[in-house]
Amino acid sequence: MRNNLDKYSVSALCNVLQIARSTYYYEAKERPNEDGLSKAIVEIFYKNRKAYGTRKIKTKLQEQGLIVSRRRIGRIMREQGLVSTYTIAQFKPHKTACNEAATTNVLAREFDQAEIKRFVVSDLTYVKVGHRWHYICVLIDLFNREIIGHSAGPHKDAALVSRAFATVEGDLSQIQWFHTDRGSEFKNQKMDELLETFEISRSLSAKGCPYDNAVAEATYKVMKTEFIHQMEFQSLDHLQLELYDYVNWFNKHRIHGSLGYMTPVQYRQVALKKAV
């Protein structure tokens, strides 16, 4: 077209070629080089156990001084074949015996707590080790969703819960209330003695109501997606080692939307500084 502009007008040439005038004036823009951004997104994705979607990746990029839209992040993730682990169906093979104790639900679904260790919640979940079922117990501080205690073993019993308490740093008497569902592993003589020794009060969900312990249920859903279903455990020692590594990542590196995109440890440290 440009070779004939001295003879014909742009409009005439566009009419003959049956194209819009805007097509002639359009200057194709090269897409900016995204190699560096793609590399940063891939690194964040794999560094965080393939668990982060566009929202959390955007937050981590902002920490690096990169302002990128979620739409752009999503496009790059598709181009790189990055698919979040939050696509796996959850299954539960066993039902636990119900504890019929008269203990009430003191927590009453007040999951947002303003005091450290005022309410600690817990539950158990299953995991395959070799060809046998094993179990994991975690203790969660509702103040900052931090996993303050954890254990793993072949039996779903009070000993498993007691070992989780044994991993809690600091004085156990700082825990004011311990809330769980009505599984028999949480209500027995051994547990009663432990809680009485450290003067920890008791709270139980209503019978058959998982919503009363929603934070513990949600935490296990996260753990299954990000941890349990991503690995094959060869032995109890292997499971315990990987569980320790995951809990460390969960507390110190995994950002939580409910905590303003801070890690549980960051959230606790910020709160302690404000209290001084």
JOTAVEN-V909607 format. One record per residue. N is the residue number from 0. RES is the residue in one small letter. OMEGA is omega in radians with two decimals (999 if undefined). D_CENTER is the distance of its C-alpha to the mean C-alpha in Angstrom with 1 decimal. Layout:
N&RES&OMEGA&D_CENTER  N&RES&OMEGA&D_CENTER
//
This chain:
0&m&-3.08&58.3  1&r&3.13&58.7  2&n&-3.10&61.8  3&n&-3.11&63.5  4&l&3.12&62.6  5&d&-3.12&66.1  6&k&-3.05&67.6  7&y&3.09&65.2  8&s&3.10&62.9  9&v&-3.12&59.1  10&s&-3.13&59.4  11&a&-3.14&62.1  12&l&3.13&60.2  13&c&3.11&57.0  14&n&-3.14&59.1  15&v&-3.11&60.6  16&l&3.12&57.3  17&q&3.04&55.7  18&i&3.13&52.7  19&a&3.11&51.6  20&r&-3.13&52.8  21&s&3.11&49.2  22&t&3.14&48.6  23&y&-3.07&51.3  24&y&-3.11&50.0  25&y&3.05&46.3  26&e&-3.11&45.2  27&a&3.14&42.4  28&k&3.09&39.7  29&e&3.07&37.9  30&r&-3.13&34.1  31&p&-3.14&32.9  32&n&-3.07&31.9  33&e&-3.09&28.1  34&d&-3.13&28.0  35&g&3.13&26.6  36&l&3.12&23.9  37&s&3.14&23.0  38&k&3.14&22.9  39&a&-3.13&20.5  40&i&3.12&18.1  41&v&-3.14&18.4  42&e&3.11&17.8  43&i&-3.09&14.6  44&f&-3.08&13.3  45&y&3.11&14.4  46&k&-3.10&13.7  47&n&2.96&9.9  48&r&3.10&10.2  49&k&-3.05&11.0  50&a&-3.03&7.5  51&y&3.00&8.6  52&g&-3.04&11.1  53&t&-3.07&14.1  54&r&-3.11&12.8  55&k&3.08&10.6  56&i&3.09&13.2  57&k&3.13&15.9  58&t&3.14&14.6  59&k&3.08&14.7  60&l&3.11&18.1  61&q&3.10&19.4  62&e&3.10&18.9  63&q&3.13&21.2  64&g&-3.12&23.6  65&l&3.11&23.1  66&i&-3.05&23.2  67&v&-3.14&22.3  68&s&3.10&21.9  69&r&3.12&19.0  70&r&3.14&21.8  71&r&3.10&22.9  72&i&3.14&19.6  73&g&3.13&19.2  74&r&-3.13&22.8  75&i&3.10&22.3  76&m&3.11&19.2  77&r&3.13&21.5  78&e&-3.11&24.4  79&q&3.14&22.4  80&g&-3.13&21.1  81&l&-3.12&17.4  82&v&-3.13&15.6  83&s&-3.13&11.8  84&t&-3.09&10.8  85&y&3.11&10.0  86&t&-3.02&13.7  87&i&3.12&14.2  88&a&-3.12&15.9  89&q&3.14&15.1  90&f&3.13&18.2  91&k&-3.03&19.4  92&p&-3.04&22.7  93&h&2.97&23.8  94&k&-3.10&24.6  95&t&3.07&25.0  96&a&-3.06&28.2  97&c&3.08&28.2  98&n&-3.06&29.1  99&e&-3.10&31.9  100&a&-3.10&32.1  101&a&3.14&33.2  102&t&-3.07&30.5  103&t&3.11&29.2  104&n&-3.12&25.8  105&v&-3.13&26.1  106&l&3.06&22.5  107&a&3.08&23.5  108&r&3.05&20.1  109&e&-2.98&20.2  110&f&3.10&16.5  111&d&-3.09&16.9  112&q&-3.07&18.8  113&a&-3.09&20.8  114&e&-3.13&21.7  115&i&3.07&20.0  116&k&3.05&20.0  117&r&3.05&22.0  118&f&3.01&19.8  119&v&-3.13&17.7  120&v&-3.10&16.3  121&s&3.05&16.0  122&d&3.07&16.1  123&l&2.99&16.7  124&t&-3.06&15.6  125&y&3.09&17.6  126&v&3.13&17.6  127&k&3.06&20.6  128&v&-3.01&22.3  129&g&3.11&25.4  130&h&-3.11&27.0  131&r&3.04&26.0  132&w&2.96&23.2  133&h&-3.05&21.6  134&y&3.11&19.2  135&i&3.03&16.3  136&c&3.04&16.3  137&v&3.06&13.9  138&l&-3.02&15.1  139&i&3.07&12.9  140&d&-3.10&14.7  141&l&-3.13&14.4  142&f&-3.08&15.8  143&n&3.11&12.8  144&r&-3.13&10.0  145&e&3.02&11.0  146&i&-3.04&11.4  147&i&3.11&15.2  148&g&-3.14&16.5  149&h&3.08&16.0  150&s&3.09&18.4  151&a&3.13&19.2  152&g&-3.08&22.6  153&p&-3.07&24.8  154&h&-3.14&25.6  155&k&-3.00&23.8  156&d&-3.10&25.8  157&a&3.13&26.2  158&a&3.11&26.6  159&l&3.12&23.0  160&v&3.14&21.9  161&s&3.12&24.5  162&r&3.07&23.3  163&a&3.09&19.8  164&f&-3.11&21.8  165&a&-3.13&23.8  166&t&-3.13&21.0  167&v&3.10&20.4  168&e&3.11&21.9  169&g&-3.07&24.7  170&d&-3.14&26.8  171&l&-3.14&25.5  172&s&3.05&27.8  173&q&3.08&25.7  174&i&-3.09&23.5  175&q&-3.08&25.3  176&w&3.07&23.8  177&f&-3.06&22.0  178&h&3.10&20.7  179&t&2.96&20.0  180&d&-3.03&21.2  181&r&3.04&24.7  182&g&-3.06&24.2  183&s&3.13&27.3  184&e&3.13&25.5  185&f&-3.09&24.6  186&k&3.13&28.1  187&n&-3.05&30.9  188&q&-3.11&33.4  189&k&3.12&31.3  190&m&3.13&28.4  191&d&-3.14&31.0  192&e&3.13&32.7  193&l&-3.11&29.6  194&l&3.13&28.6  195&e&-3.13&32.3  196&t&-3.09&32.7  197&f&3.07&30.1  198&e&3.10&31.0  199&i&-3.12&27.6  200&s&-2.98&28.0  201&r&3.03&26.7  202&s&-3.12&24.9  203&l&3.05&24.4  204&s&3.02&23.0  205&a&-3.12&25.8  206&k&3.07&26.8  207&g&-3.10&24.9  208&c&-3.12&22.5  209&p&-3.13&18.8  210&y&3.12&18.2  211&d&3.12&19.6  212&n&-2.96&16.6  213&a&-3.11&14.0  214&v&3.10&11.3  215&a&3.12&11.8  216&e&-3.12&11.9  217&a&3.13&8.7  218&t&3.12&6.9  219&y&3.07&9.1  220&k&3.09&8.4  221&v&-3.11&4.8  222&m&3.12&7.0  223&k&-3.10&9.8  224&t&-3.01&8.6  225&e&-2.97&7.3  226&f&-2.98&9.8  227&i&-3.09&12.5  228&h&-3.13&13.6  229&q&-3.02&13.8  230&m&2.99&16.3  231&e&-3.06&19.7  232&f&-3.06&20.5  233&q&-3.09&24.2  234&s&3.10&24.7  235&l&3.11&23.3  236&d&3.12&23.7  237&h&3.12&21.6  238&l&-3.11&18.8  239&q&3.13&19.1  240&l&-3.13&19.1  241&e&3.10&16.0  242&l&3.10&14.2  243&y&-3.13&15.5  244&d&-3.13&14.4  245&y&-3.14&10.7  246&v&3.10&10.7  247&n&3.10&12.6  248&w&-3.11&10.2  249&f&-3.08&7.2  250&n&-2.97&9.9  251&k&-3.03&12.0  252&h&-3.08&10.5  253&r&3.10&6.9  254&i&-3.07&7.8  255&h&3.10&6.7  256&g&-3.12&9.0  257&s&3.14&10.3  258&l&-3.14&11.5  259&g&3.14&13.4  260&y&2.94&11.2  261&m&3.01&11.8  262&t&3.10&10.2  263&p&-3.14&10.9  264&v&3.08&14.0  265&q&-3.11&15.2  266&y&3.13&15.0  267&r&-3.13&17.0  268&q&3.10&19.4  269&v&3.14&20.1  270&a&3.14&20.9  271&l&3.10&23.2  272&k&3.13&25.0  273&k&-3.09&25.7  274&a&-3.12&27.0  275&v&999&29.5
//
